[in-house]
Amino acid sequence: MASPFAFAGTLQIPSDPSLPPDGIPVNMQGQFSSENTQILNLTGSGSKTVPFGTIGSAGLNGLLIRVDPNATSQPINVTVNGGSMPIEISPGGFLSFGSPNPATGITSISIAYTSNNVVRIWALGP
């Protein structure tokens, strides 16, 4: 049985330096049947392949990766589907992804790190 989920956010940015910030909404709704939630306590340096459990081959409907704030930690690098272009997330930052009906979406992620970090992951799949 599928469960509903929603992403909702707003990027606040002025359209001109002389104007106040104006909101750019980002909203998505979908459904998921598989969920994988993890807290990774990364220590030292290395890499970690993140298992998705029972999430299917079509890939993820939603993904949220959050790196806990830590003034002494270095960014992590997230690689999607074994690619060659990692995405950097510094402590206090996040990466969100939404795809209501994936066909060949995100099927794997790995994380490279060079310092202690706490990384929280929510992966939702059809």
KEVOMI-216286 format. One record per atom (N, C-alpha, C): residue in three letters; atom name; x negated, y negated, z negated. Coordinates in nm, 3 decimals, decimal comma. Example, Ala and Ser with C-alpha at 12.3 -4.5 7.8 and 13.67 -1.06 7.14 Angstrom:
(ALA N (-1,319 0,569 -0,780));
(ALA CA (-1,230 0,450 -0,780));
(ALA C (-1,320 0,330 -0,780));
(SER N (-1,285 0,225 -0,708));
(SER CA (-1,367 0,106 -0,714));
(SER C (-1,290 -0,003 -0,787));
END
This chain:
(MET N (-0,083 0,118 0,000));
(MET CA (0,000 0,000 0,000));
(MET C (-0,088 -0,124 0,000));
(ALA N (-0,063 -0,214 0,092));
(ALA CA (-0,144 -0,335 0,105));
(ALA C (-0,104 -0,439 0,001));
(SER N (-0,204 -0,515 -0,042));
(SER CA (-0,183 -0,625 -0,137));
(SER C (-0,218 -0,756 -0,068));
(PRO N (-0,147 -0,864 -0,100));
(PRO CA (-0,177 -0,992 -0,038));
(PRO C (-0,298 -1,060 -0,103));
(PHE N (-0,366 -1,142 -0,024));
(PHE CA (-0,471 -1,229 -0,077));
(PHE C (-0,471 -1,358 0,003));
(ALA N (-0,534 -1,460 -0,051));
(ALA CA (-0,542 -1,589 0,017));
(ALA C (-0,673 -1,657 -0,017));
(PHE N (-0,731 -1,723 0,081));
(PHE CA (-0,843 -1,814 0,061));
(PHE C (-0,785 -1,954 0,073));
(ALA N (-0,825 -2,042 -0,016));
(ALA CA (-0,781 -2,181 -0,008));
(ALA C (-0,895 -2,270 -0,056));
(GLY N (-0,928 -2,370 0,021));
(GLY CA (-1,033 -2,463 -0,016));
(GLY C (-1,023 -2,591 0,062));
(THR N (-1,100 -2,689 0,021));
(THR CA (-1,102 -2,817 0,089));
(THR C (-1,245 -2,870 0,090));
(LEU N (-1,292 -2,906 0,207));
(LEU CA (-1,419 -2,975 0,220));
(LEU C (-1,389 -3,124 0,213));
(GLN N (-1,445 -3,192 0,114));
(GLN CA (-1,425 -3,336 0,098));
(GLN C (-1,543 -3,409 0,158));
(ILE N (-1,518 -3,484 0,266));
(ILE CA (-1,624 -3,556 0,335));
(ILE C (-1,565 -3,681 0,401));
(PRO N (-1,634 -3,795 0,392));
(PRO CA (-1,581 -3,913 0,460));
(PRO C (-1,604 -3,902 0,611));
(SER N (-1,507 -3,949 0,688));
(SER CA (-1,524 -3,947 0,834));
(SER C (-1,617 -4,060 0,879));
(ASP N (-1,643 -4,154 0,790));
(ASP CA (-1,735 -4,265 0,815));
(ASP C (-1,794 -4,306 0,680));
(PRO N (-1,923 -4,348 0,675));
(PRO CA (-1,983 -4,384 0,545));
(PRO C (-1,907 -4,494 0,470));
(SER N (-1,830 -4,575 0,540));
(SER CA (-1,757 -4,683 0,473));
(SER C (-1,620 -4,639 0,421));
(LEU N (-1,583 -4,513 0,446));
(LEU CA (-1,450 -4,464 0,407));
(LEU C (-1,460 -4,367 0,290));
(PRO N (-1,351 -4,352 0,213));
(PRO CA (-1,352 -4,253 0,106));
(PRO C (-1,346 -4,111 0,165));
(PRO N (-1,381 -4,011 0,086));
(PRO CA (-1,374 -3,873 0,135));
(PRO C (-1,233 -3,836 0,179));
(ASP N (-1,227 -3,757 0,284));
(ASP CA (-1,101 -3,708 0,338));
(ASP C (-1,109 -3,556 0,340));
(GLY N (-1,004 -3,490 0,298));
(GLY CA (-1,006 -3,345 0,286));
(GLY C (-0,985 -3,272 0,417));
(ILE N (-1,068 -3,170 0,439));
(ILE CA (-1,051 -3,080 0,553));
(ILE C (-1,011 -2,944 0,493));
(PRO N (-0,884 -2,905 0,509));
(PRO CA (-0,839 -2,781 0,444));
(PRO C (-0,888 -2,656 0,517));
(VAL N (-0,913 -2,552 0,437));
(VAL CA (-0,946 -2,419 0,489));
(VAL C (-0,855 -2,322 0,415));
(ASN N (-0,763 -2,262 0,489));
(ASN CA (-0,667 -2,172 0,428));
(ASN C (-0,651 -2,047 0,514));
(MET N (-0,636 -1,933 0,449));
(MET CA (-0,612 -1,808 0,520));
(MET C (-0,538 -1,714 0,428));
(GLN N (-0,445 -1,641 0,483));
(GLN CA (-0,374 -1,538 0,408));
(GLN C (-0,390 -1,405 0,479));
(GLY N (-0,392 -1,299 0,406));
(GLY CA (-0,405 -1,167 0,465));
(GLY C (-0,362 -1,060 0,367));
(GLN N (-0,389 -0,936 0,405));
(GLN CA (-0,359 -0,823 0,319));
(GLN C (-0,479 -0,730 0,317));
(PHE N (-0,498 -0,662 0,205));
(PHE CA (-0,606 -0,565 0,192));
(PHE C (-0,554 -0,438 0,128));
(SER N (-0,616 -0,327 0,164));
(SER CA (-0,582 -0,197 0,105));
(SER C (-0,699 -0,141 0,025));
(SER N (-0,821 -0,192 0,053));
(SER CA (-0,940 -0,147 -0,019));
(SER C (-1,010 -0,269 -0,078));
(GLU N (-1,060 -0,252 -0,199));
(GLU CA (-1,129 -0,362 -0,268));
(GLU C (-1,257 -0,308 -0,330));
(ASN N (-1,363 -0,386 -0,319));
(ASN CA (-1,489 -0,352 -0,383));
(ASN C (-1,540 -0,478 -0,451));
(THR N (-1,546 -0,474 -0,583));
(THR CA (-1,591 -0,588 -0,663));
(THR C (-1,716 -0,545 -0,739));
(GLN N (-1,821 -0,629 -0,731));
(GLN CA (-1,946 -0,592 -0,795));
(GLN C (-2,010 -0,714 -0,862));
(ILE N (-2,084 -0,687 -0,968));
(ILE CA (-2,173 -0,785 -1,028));
(ILE C (-2,312 -0,724 -1,021));
(LEU N (-2,401 -0,791 -0,948));
(LEU CA (-2,538 -0,742 -0,933));
(LEU C (-2,629 -0,826 -1,022));
(ASN N (-2,700 -0,762 -1,113));
(ASN CA (-2,800 -0,827 -1,195));
(ASN C (-2,935 -0,797 -1,133));
(LEU N (-2,978 -0,883 -1,041));
(LEU CA (-3,101 -0,863 -0,966));
(LEU C (-3,219 -0,912 -1,049));
(THR N (-3,323 -0,830 -1,059));
(THR CA (-3,442 -0,869 -1,134));
(THR C (-3,565 -0,852 -1,048));
(GLY N (-3,660 -0,944 -1,065));
(GLY CA (-3,784 -0,939 -0,989));
(GLY C (-3,760 -0,975 -0,844));
(SER N (-3,811 -0,891 -0,755));
(SER CA (-3,789 -0,911 -0,612));
(SER C (-3,760 -0,777 -0,547));
(GLY N (-3,693 -0,782 -0,433));
(GLY CA (-3,658 -0,660 -0,362));
(GLY C (-3,542 -0,683 -0,269));
(SER N (-3,476 -0,573 -0,233));
(SER CA (-3,358 -0,583 -0,149));
(SER C (-3,256 -0,480 -0,197));
(LYS N (-3,131 -0,510 -0,170));
(LYS CA (-3,022 -0,424 -0,216));
(LYS C (-2,919 -0,414 -0,105));
(THR N (-2,888 -0,291 -0,063));
(THR CA (-2,777 -0,269 0,029));
(THR C (-2,652 -0,259 -0,057));
(VAL N (-2,550 -0,335 -0,020));
(VAL CA (-2,427 -0,342 -0,100));
(VAL C (-2,327 -0,240 -0,045));
(PRO N (-2,293 -0,138 -0,123));
(PRO CA (-2,194 -0,040 -0,075));
(PRO C (-2,054 -0,099 -0,074));
(PHE N (-1,976 -0,065 0,028));
(PHE CA (-1,839 -0,114 0,039));
(PHE C (-1,736 -0,013 -0,005));
(GLY N (-1,776 0,106 -0,045));
(GLY CA (-1,680 0,206 -0,091));
(GLY C (-1,591 0,253 0,022));
(THR N (-1,459 0,245 0,004));
(THR CA (-1,364 0,300 0,100));
(THR C (-1,317 0,200 0,205));
(ILE N (-1,383 0,085 0,215));
(ILE CA (-1,344 -0,013 0,316));
(ILE C (-1,371 0,045 0,454));
(GLY N (-1,274 0,035 0,543));
(GLY CA (-1,277 0,103 0,673));
(GLY C (-1,373 0,045 0,775));
(SER N (-1,380 0,112 0,890));
(SER CA (-1,475 0,079 0,996));
(SER C (-1,441 -0,050 1,071));
(ALA N (-1,319 -0,101 1,057));
(ALA CA (-1,285 -0,227 1,124));
(ALA C (-1,356 -0,345 1,057));
(GLY N (-1,400 -0,327 0,935));
(GLY CA (-1,471 -0,433 0,864));
(GLY C (-1,384 -0,503 0,763));
(LEU N (-1,441 -0,608 0,706));
(LEU CA (-1,377 -0,679 0,596));
(LEU C (-1,272 -0,779 0,643));
(ASN N (-1,166 -0,791 0,563));
(ASN CA (-1,070 -0,900 0,579));
(ASN C (-1,119 -1,024 0,506));
(GLY N (-1,181 -1,003 0,392));
(GLY CA (-1,228 -1,114 0,312));
(GLY C (-1,354 -1,078 0,236));
(LEU N (-1,442 -1,176 0,219));
(LEU CA (-1,565 -1,157 0,145));
(LEU C (-1,598 -1,285 0,071));
(LEU N (-1,631 -1,273 -0,055));
(LEU CA (-1,679 -1,386 -0,133));
(LEU C (-1,803 -1,340 -0,207));
(ILE N (-1,913 -1,412 -0,186));
(ILE CA (-2,038 -1,385 -0,257));
(ILE C (-2,073 -1,512 -0,332));
(ARG N (-2,091 -1,501 -0,462));
(ARG CA (-2,125 -1,617 -0,545));
(ARG C (-2,251 -1,587 -0,624));
(VAL N (-2,346 -1,681 -0,623));
(VAL CA (-2,469 -1,667 -0,699));
(VAL C (-2,457 -1,758 -0,821));
(ASP N (-2,467 -1,698 -0,940));
(ASP CA (-2,453 -1,777 -1,062));
(ASP C (-2,560 -1,887 -1,069));
(PRO N (-2,525 -2,004 -1,123));
(PRO CA (-2,623 -2,112 -1,138));
(PRO C (-2,737 -2,069 -1,230));
(ASN N (-2,859 -2,103 -1,191));
(ASN CA (-2,977 -2,075 -1,272));
(ASN C (-3,089 -2,164 -1,220));
(ALA N (-3,134 -2,257 -1,300));
(ALA CA (-3,233 -2,357 -1,257));
(ALA C (-3,368 -2,296 -1,222));
(THR N (-3,398 -2,175 -1,270));
(THR CA (-3,529 -2,117 -1,245));
(THR C (-3,529 -2,010 -1,136));
(SER N (-3,414 -1,981 -1,077));
(SER CA (-3,404 -1,876 -0,975));
(SER C (-3,420 -1,930 -0,834));
(GLN N (-3,462 -1,843 -0,745));
(GLN CA (-3,476 -1,874 -0,603));
(GLN C (-3,350 -1,827 -0,530));
(PRO N (-3,327 -1,878 -0,408));
(PRO CA (-3,211 -1,834 -0,330));
(PRO C (-3,220 -1,685 -0,294));
(ILE N (-3,105 -1,627 -0,264));
(ILE CA (-3,099 -1,493 -0,207));
(ILE C (-3,077 -1,507 -0,057));
(ASN N (-3,104 -1,401 0,018));
(ASN CA (-3,078 -1,398 0,162));
(ASN C (-2,988 -1,279 0,192));
(VAL N (-2,872 -1,308 0,251));
(VAL CA (-2,772 -1,207 0,283));
(VAL C (-2,780 -1,176 0,432));
(THR N (-2,795 -1,050 0,465));
(THR CA (-2,797 -1,005 0,605));
(THR C (-2,670 -0,926 0,630));
(VAL N (-2,602 -0,959 0,740));
(VAL CA (-2,475 -0,898 0,775));
(VAL C (-2,495 -0,799 0,890));
(ASN N (-2,440 -0,679 0,876));
(ASN CA (-2,443 -0,576 0,980));
(ASN C (-2,583 -0,548 1,034));
(GLY N (-2,683 -0,552 0,946));
(GLY CA (-2,819 -0,521 0,985));
(GLY C (-2,881 -0,622 1,079));
(GLY N (-2,827 -0,741 1,086));
(GLY CA (-2,874 -0,845 1,178));
(GLY C (-3,011 -0,898 1,142));
(SER N (-3,057 -0,992 1,222));
(SER CA (-3,191 -1,049 1,203));
(SER C (-3,187 -1,193 1,155));
(MET N (-3,068 -1,247 1,127));
(MET CA (-3,056 -1,386 1,083));
(MET C (-2,991 -1,390 0,945));
(PRO N (-3,071 -1,383 0,838));
(PRO CA (-3,012 -1,386 0,705));
(PRO C (-2,951 -1,521 0,673));
(ILE N (-2,853 -1,518 0,584));
(ILE CA (-2,785 -1,637 0,536));
(ILE C (-2,833 -1,663 0,393));
(GLU N (-2,889 -1,782 0,370));
(GLU CA (-2,941 -1,815 0,238));
(GLU C (-2,829 -1,869 0,148));
(ILE N (-2,827 -1,822 0,024));
(ILE CA (-2,737 -1,875 -0,077));
(ILE C (-2,821 -1,907 -0,200));
(SER N (-2,827 -2,034 -0,237));
(SER CA (-2,905 -2,072 -0,355));
(SER C (-2,819 -2,060 -0,480));
(PRO N (-2,883 -2,050 -0,598));
(PRO CA (-2,807 -2,039 -0,722));
(PRO C (-2,706 -2,154 -0,736));
(GLY N (-2,584 -2,118 -0,774));
(GLY CA (-2,476 -2,214 -0,782));
(GLY C (-2,395 -2,222 -0,653));
(GLY N (-2,441 -2,152 -0,548));
(GLY CA (-2,375 -2,156 -0,418));
(GLY C (-2,291 -2,032 -0,393));
(PHE N (-2,225 -2,033 -0,277));
(PHE CA (-2,138 -1,920 -0,242));
(PHE C (-2,130 -1,907 -0,090));
(LEU N (-2,081 -1,792 -0,047));
(LEU CA (-2,050 -1,765 0,092));
(LEU C (-1,911 -1,704 0,093));
(SER N (-1,823 -1,760 0,175));
(SER CA (-1,690 -1,700 0,188));
(SER C (-1,663 -1,671 0,335));
(PHE N (-1,585 -1,566 0,358));
(PHE CA (-1,555 -1,520 0,492));
(PHE C (-1,413 -1,466 0,492));
(GLY N (-1,337 -1,500 0,595));
(GLY CA (-1,203 -1,448 0,608));
(GLY C (-1,172 -1,410 0,752));
(SER N (-1,114 -1,293 0,770));
(SER CA (-1,074 -1,244 0,902));
(SER C (-0,946 -1,165 0,883));
(PRO N (-0,829 -1,225 0,916));
(PRO CA (-0,703 -1,158 0,886));
(PRO C (-0,686 -1,021 0,953));
(ASN N (-0,738 -1,005 1,075));
(ASN CA (-0,721 -0,879 1,148));
(ASN C (-0,852 -0,837 1,215));
(PRO N (-0,950 -0,789 1,139));
(PRO CA (-1,079 -0,756 1,199));
(PRO C (-1,069 -0,637 1,295));
(ALA N (-1,147 -0,644 1,401));
(ALA CA (-1,159 -0,532 1,495));
(ALA C (-1,299 -0,471 1,482));
(THR N (-1,401 -0,553 1,485));
(THR CA (-1,540 -0,510 1,466));
(THR C (-1,608 -0,612 1,376));
(GLY N (-1,561 -0,623 1,253));
(GLY CA (-1,607 -0,727 1,162));
(GLY C (-1,727 -0,687 1,080));
(ILE N (-1,735 -0,743 0,961));
(ILE CA (-1,847 -0,715 0,870));
(ILE C (-1,830 -0,574 0,814));
(THR N (-1,927 -0,488 0,843));
(THR CA (-1,922 -0,350 0,795));
(THR C (-2,033 -0,319 0,695));
(SER N (-2,131 -0,409 0,683));
(SER CA (-2,238 -0,388 0,584));
(SER C (-2,306 -0,520 0,553));
(ILE N (-2,356 -0,531 0,430));
(ILE CA (-2,440 -0,645 0,392));
(ILE C (-2,555 -0,593 0,308));
(SER N (-2,666 -0,664 0,317));
(SER CA (-2,779 -0,638 0,228));
(SER C (-2,828 -0,772 0,175));
(ILE N (-2,889 -0,768 0,058));
(ILE CA (-2,935 -0,888 -0,009));
(ILE C (-3,083 -0,874 -0,039));
(ALA N (-3,162 -0,973 0,003));
(ALA CA (-3,304 -0,981 -0,031));
(ALA C (-3,320 -1,090 -0,137));
(TYR N (-3,404 -1,066 -0,237));
(TYR CA (-3,421 -1,162 -0,345));
(TYR C (-3,566 -1,163 -0,392));
(THR N (-3,606 -1,277 -0,448));
(THR CA (-3,744 -1,293 -0,496));
(THR C (-3,750 -1,339 -0,641));
(SER N (-3,636 -1,345 -0,708));
(SER CA (-3,632 -1,382 -0,849));
(SER C (-3,506 -1,324 -0,912));
(ASN N (-3,496 -1,336 -1,043));
(ASN CA (-3,378 -1,287 -1,113));
(ASN C (-3,256 -1,370 -1,073));
(ASN N (-3,146 -1,304 -1,043));
(ASN CA (-3,020 -1,369 -1,009));
(ASN C (-2,905 -1,279 -1,049));
(VAL N (-2,792 -1,341 -1,079));
(VAL CA (-2,667 -1,268 -1,096));
(VAL C (-2,581 -1,302 -0,976));
(VAL N (-2,542 -1,199 -0,899));
(VAL CA (-2,466 -1,217 -0,777));
(VAL C (-2,333 -1,144 -0,795));
(ARG N (-2,224 -1,216 -0,768));
(ARG CA (-2,090 -1,160 -0,780));
(ARG C (-2,031 -1,145 -0,639));
(ILE N (-1,974 -1,027 -0,612));
(ILE CA (-1,926 -0,997 -0,478));
(ILE C (-1,783 -0,944 -0,485));
(TRP N (-1,698 -0,998 -0,399));
(TRP CA (-1,562 -0,947 -0,381));
(TRP C (-1,548 -0,916 -0,232));
(ALA N (-1,526 -0,789 -0,198));
(ALA CA (-1,511 -0,746 -0,060));
(ALA C (-1,372 -0,681 -0,045));
(LEU N (-1,294 -0,730 0,051));
(LEU CA (-1,158 -0,682 0,073));
(LEU C (-1,147 -0,626 0,213));
(GLY N (-1,085 -0,509 0,227));
(GLY CA (-1,075 -0,447 0,359));
(GLY C (-0,936 -0,392 0,387));
(PRO N (-0,910 -0,370 0,515));
(PRO CA (-0,780 -0,316 0,554));
(PRO C (-0,760 -0,172 0,508));
END
